[in-house]
């Protein structure tokens, strides 16, 4: 048979009866319990196929160092069960590791194993672990296959936890497409377990044991496509939930609770990707179990591959960037290049850099320091002399003219002036709908008495005023002023008061509020607020407009409801 130069992985499978840590350490093992010499296959569903009873023939008694065909040197036995054994071997001709299955030529399954191996080798699909040779000689039948030392079993991946959605998507996509291609060539697997799936260091999934795994164990099925499809669904289910989708524990995974049947993945574990969970149910749908959306079951790998392709693409997670390591000086930069180093001392990290000497400690440095000090003293003396001369000249000029230039004697920049209070000359309530609130008490809002106030009526709906556009008072400043700020005292606090100041054209404006120039606005739950305009607005009349009021209890003037009162208003410019 044609020989390939790829590395190797065993094709038998593993149920996970061993501890998960042990499985993780044997990503390329044959998958049989080597401690007690029995097959580690977990109980598989009957629908996967029928198992031929084990043959009475004993496994060949070979030992490490034995050579097959004067080429394959056996190195380590990884499986000895059911009349056959599996080995890690060395191909001395091509100098590479390979895997070898051995059984007596008179074993009842020997012919079927040879036929399965040769059929699998003819497929030549790189998504499968390749069969390199299948030979019968010296009363032995042996199958040589690839060995992939950099690959990791899905069993070991699931021991660390469920796969993230993008990785689970890649798993079901690649495996279903590969098995669809195999079935088009008339080949089935029938033993697609977590240990039959390998993930390489490049992120690709490889399938081992195509046709051979089932032949080694005498497994057949009347519906091979359905059996492989359901097996892929079980793999996806396990990848999403870290649980085996049957009642029995298998392959290092805990089964589902007994008596509840097949339940959706998102009922087993929170946060499961919904599309992938439904896909797993469609692949597993039989014996009354259906997908959550009542979509038709996928009965062949081809149908499953098409269903995966129809899903929205799942993006990979964002890569996590780590900070670069701290920069380390080389021995040359540290001044230790060429020097002998004591045993056990690192020449890069353990050598400390001597601190530089304090500045200006040499003879030249001291001279420079005194020179700079002398220059500074000279500069200060010169500046003081020039300042005194200037002051004397100004004094003489003042005595000669008999006048003082007070403007010139002060700084060129005038001091910043603070806000100027603006006096309110009058005010009246603004009610464009013809219904005033408390028109007779408007003057209480600027009389300087915090105990007096103007009030609104009480409303059932709020905080926003819904039956009116708003409630307000127009203040007359006597003449046009630059209005830049205002302080306002409110009677009621709470959630919430919305208040806005507008510049208007008269004490009784005719237009709507939307046509007025906004000065400032605020929403608050406090009883004292300060509004500041982004830019001062020049106006004589200022409208204080309320569009939301807090809820307040009953008092002497009105019942409980949404209402407000204004106790004090002051403007500044």
Buried (B, 14 or more C-beta within 10 A) or exposed (E): EEEBEBBBBBBBBBBBBBEBEBBBEBBBBBBBBBEEEEBBBBEBBEBBBEBBEBBEBEBBEBEEEBEBEEBBBBBEBBBBBBBBBBBBBBBEEEEBBBBBBBBBBEBBBBEBBBBBBBBBBEBEBEBBBBBBBBBEEEEBBBBBBBBBEEBBBBBBBBBEEBBBBBBBBBBBBBBBBBBBBBBEEEBBBBBBBBBBBBBBEEEEBBBBBBBBBBBBBBBBBEBBBBBBBBBBBBBBBBBBBBBBBBBBBBBBBEBBEEEEEBBBBBEBEEEBBEBBBBBBBBBBBBEEBBBBEEBEBBBBBBBBBBBBEEBEEBEEEEEEEEEEEEEEBEBEEBEBEEEEEEEEEEEEEEBEEEEEEEEEEEEEEEEEEEEEEEEEEEEEEEEEEEEEEEEEEEEEEEEEEEEEEEEEEEEEEEEEEEEEEBEBEBBBBBBBEEEBBBEEBBEBBBBEEEEBBBBBBBBEEBBEBEEBEBBBBBBBBEEEBBBBBBBBBBBBBBEBBBBBBBBBBEBEBEEEBEEBEBBBBBBBBEBEBEBBBEEBBEBBBBBBBBBBBBBBEEBEEBEEBBBBBBBBBBBBB
